[in-house]
C-alpha cells in the first residue's frame, strides 16, 4: 500500500512517446549472436547498428517515422569496470556507445539500449541491481541514449516493484529525455490484480505485457489472442505517452507469409502498438518493405488521439472485425480471416458494426491505397478476405448525424 501511495509522485512526466515509438530493434532477428569471428555480418556489434542506422536514414524509413535504432541484450562486457559502470564489449563495440549514439544522431535518428533489473540480463550479462539504478541511468544519459528497455530476468517481484519506479525517477533526474520501456507486467502475468495499469502508466512510456514474439504465425496469433481476449483491461491503459507493447514486427523474416505479414502490420496498427521492426533491413524484400512503409497504415498507427482499437466482432465463420477510433471522427476497420481454406466473402454493414445512424463515410482501402467509395451506415457491403489475411479500411466521415461520434463510440459493444 505504501508503494502504491508513493507511486503517483514518480510519474515519468517526460512528455515523450506521445504516439507509439517506431524504429528497429535487434533482438528477434539477431538474438544474442556474439560470434563476430564466424559471423561478422550478423553478430551483435557496433557494425550491425551502424549499418542499420544507414538503412533507416537512406531507404525512406526515417521520413516515415522509424527513428529508433535499439540495441537489445548482449551488448556489454561480461563484467562492470573498476568504477562499477556498465561498459560495452571492447571487441564488438570498440568505438563505445557514445560514438554509436553520435553516429545515429548525425543521421537524424535516436539510439535505444537494453538493461535488465536483476543480477544478470536474460542473456547472462551484467544486470542493473537496485544499487546500480542511479549510476546506470546516468551512464545511459551520458552516452546520449534516447530509449531504455528494462527487462526483468533474474529479479524478484519485490525488486521489480521497487526498481521499475526507481529507474523512472533516475531517468528523470538525468535531465535527458529517455523513453522508458518496461518489461514489468510481462513478469507478473500481465493482468490485474498483480499488474496495476493506472500506476504503470505513470511510470513507463511503454511496457511489454506478454510473451516474447518468435518468428512464426503461431506466435503472432497467440499474442494477438491474448491482447484482444484481455482488451477490457488493456485497452484503457494505452494512450499518448503510455502504450501496451505486443513486441516486435517480424515482417521481412522467415516465419510469415505475405498475407500473414499484412495481418501483423494491420493488427499491431489497430492496437496502437509500437512499430519496432526486427529484420535485416540490408536484405529486406520489396514486398515486406512495402507493407512496413505503407503511409496510410503509419498515419493510422500514429494517430494523435492514441486510442487503442478493440475486437468488436468474432464470427463463427472465423472472421473477426477490429475497430480503432481516430481523429476527425475517422476510424480504422480491420477484417481478419483465421480461415485456412480459401478467400472468404464477408458481408456486413456499418450499422451492424455500431457506427452512428444516417452517416456517410468515404472508404479507403489501406493496402490497395484507393478510395473504395462512399458508404452509408445502413448499406450492406462485402469484403473478400484471404486465408490468414486482412482487409483494412480507413473511414472518413462525409456526413455525420447530430449525435457526436464520441457518444456513439461509448455505446459500442465491449
Number of C-alpha atoms within 10 A of each C-alpha: 6 6 10 10 9 10 17 16 12 17 17 26 15 18 12 17 19 17 20 27 26 23 25 28 24 24 21 20 20 17 16 17 16 18 14 14 8 9 11 15 13 17 21 28 24 22 17 19 23 15 15 22 30 17 16 26 19 12 12 13 20 19 13 16 19 23 24 25 27 27 24 22 23 25 24 21 17 15 15 15 11 7 6 11 15 23 18 22 20 13 12 21 20 14 12 16 23 17 15 22 21 16 18 24 18 12 15 14 22 22 28 24 19 20 29 25 29 23 17 19 22 19 14 13 20 23 29 26 18 18 9 17 21 18 15 21 24 18 17 24 21 13 16 23 25 22 24 25 22 26 28 29 21 16 21 12 13 8 15 23 13 13 24 25 25 18 27 27 20 19 25 18 14 16 11 17 17 26 24 26 25 28 24 26 22 18 20 17 14 24 16 12 9 12 17 15 21 12 17 24 22 19 27 25 31 27 28 22 25 23 16 15 20 16 16 15 19 13 15 26 17 13 19 17 12 15 23 18 13 13 18 12 15 21 19 14 19 25 22 21 23 26 31 28 26 24 24 25 26 25 28 25 20 11 16 19 17 14 14 21 25 23 27 23 23 29 22 22 25 26 30 29 28 25 26 23 26 23 24 20 19 12 9 13 13 10 14 18 16 12 20 22 17 16 16 16 23 19 13 23 29 23 20 15 14 25 22 25 27 24 22 17 16 12 9 7 11 14 20 17 19 22 21 24 23 22 13 10 14 17 21 25 26 23 23 23 25 16 16 12 9 12 15 18 12 14 10 13 16 19 16 12 17 15 19 24 16 13 19 21 20 18 22 20 18 22 18 12 14 10 14 14 10 15 19 21 19 17 12 13 13 11 15 16 22 20 19 25 24 29 21 28 24 23 24 19 19 14 12 15 12 10 11 11 18 12 10 13 14 9 12 13 11 10
